[in-house]
Amino acid sequence: MENSSPRMAGGTREAPVNSSPAVASNAEGEEIEVLESTEVFPVAPEEYDPENSGFISTERFRDLLATHGSELDPHKLEVLLALADGNADGKICYQDFVNLMSNKRSNSFRRAILQGSRQLKGCNLRDEVGLGLSQRLVRHIAYETLPREVDRKWYFDSYTCCPPPWLILAITIAEVAVFMYYGFQLDRLVLQVSSPSFLKSPLPYHPQLRAQAWRYLSYIFMHTGIEHLSLNMAMQLLVGVPLEMVHGALRIGLVYVCGVLAGSLAVSVTDMTAPVVGSSGGVYALVSAHLANVVMNWSGMKCQFKLFRMAMALVCMSVEFGRAVWLRFYPPAFPPCPNPSFVAHLGGVVVGLTLGVVVLQNYEQRLQEQSLFWIFFCVYTLFVLCAVFWNIFAYSLLDVRLPPPP
């Protein structure tokens, strides 16, 4: 737009919108920072919004796209067309356009697209040719995790690998390092839990040491043996890294940490005499959330061999859970201390099927705008508070006979 800028409904002036997707804006209507100088729509805004209302009719919006759409990324142009055709009010909000160009989509923006009367025209992302190795990897991740073609194309265009998926990799490396350290210290790699010194580490959760709050999270770095670590590490990397590439470290970290904390607290409430080790709470939260998302969007998920791969994931989860149950009820390695609990797995699954599903289903949407997210988050917070009070008062009131401290 030539040396002019349209106005929002409240009269706040906005800077011109450019072809670069790297545009920053905020909800208060502050000035948009333009990072490139090539203009997208060099048309005076008064011609299309004479009342400076912040809206433009869908017909005039299509005229702009037809005239200047060649200057836009093809995938982004398709989304703009879907926005125009899916808007039942017959007008487009300027802020929705700004959100699109700055890679910030609102709930109303998504609803406008999903309620459209036509499907995106243009070839599928899978049909594109001439892609490099990294681009094919990003495309593969998009089809592994996202159920809608609009979201897959959006992710493919906007992903920059900056920052890389560091969180899950860092957790996995730390778990392997801790396991190898105690493997050499205890002189065993298989069934480390059978060593009398295993629970003397400051990391595992132990009911006698439940006042040491860090143990409710740090237990993920200890594993009962190499078989335990291997299964958790495989699922954590194969599921966690792609999810982090799509949804970001903050969201995936939220689901992972909530699963870890729910796992240890669930043990402290339901299996009060047992210690806890292993990252199964966080891993099962991620895997169960992903599997539930695949099932709920079965027709939209275009990943290859999805039924077989779901079956294999369930087999791995079942084997790991069965190993944990066997180890819990197997005669104690060194009486009278019991073996680690399996309840943390179930706590992680519950978090994944509730909070995790909401996170994964709202790609590029603000979680704070999702009422279901707040419902599950409040329920989770209530559970944490109840578990804290349980740990403070219930053990003495119930006169639970705990094993001696390690």
RAPE-V738129 format. One record per run of one state. SS is the DSSP state (2 for helix, 1 for strand, 0 for the rest). FROM is the first residue (numbers start at 0). TO is the last residue. If there is no record, write none. Layout:
{{SS,FROM,TO} {SS,FROM,TO}}
This chain:
{{0,0,5} {1,6,6} {0,7,11} {1,12,12} {0,13,16} {1,17,17} {0,18,22} {1,23,23} {0,24,31} {1,32,32} {0,33,37} {1,38,38} {0,39,43} {2,44,46} {0,47,53} {1,54,56} {2,57,70} {0,71,72} {2,73,85} {0,86,89} {1,90,92} {2,93,100} {0,101,105} {2,106,113} {0,114,123} {2,124,126} {0,127,131} {2,132,144} {0,145,147} {2,148,157} {0,158,164} {2,165,185} {0,186,190} {2,191,193} {0,194,196} {2,197,199} {0,200,203} {1,204,204} {0,205,205} {2,206,208} {0,209,213} {2,214,220} {0,221,224} {2,225,269} {0,270,274} {1,275,275} {0,276,278} {2,279,295} {0,296,304} {2,305,328} {0,329,332} {1,333,333} {0,334,335} {1,336,336} {0,337,341} {2,342,360} {0,361,365} {2,366,368} {0,369,369} {2,370,396} {0,397,405}}
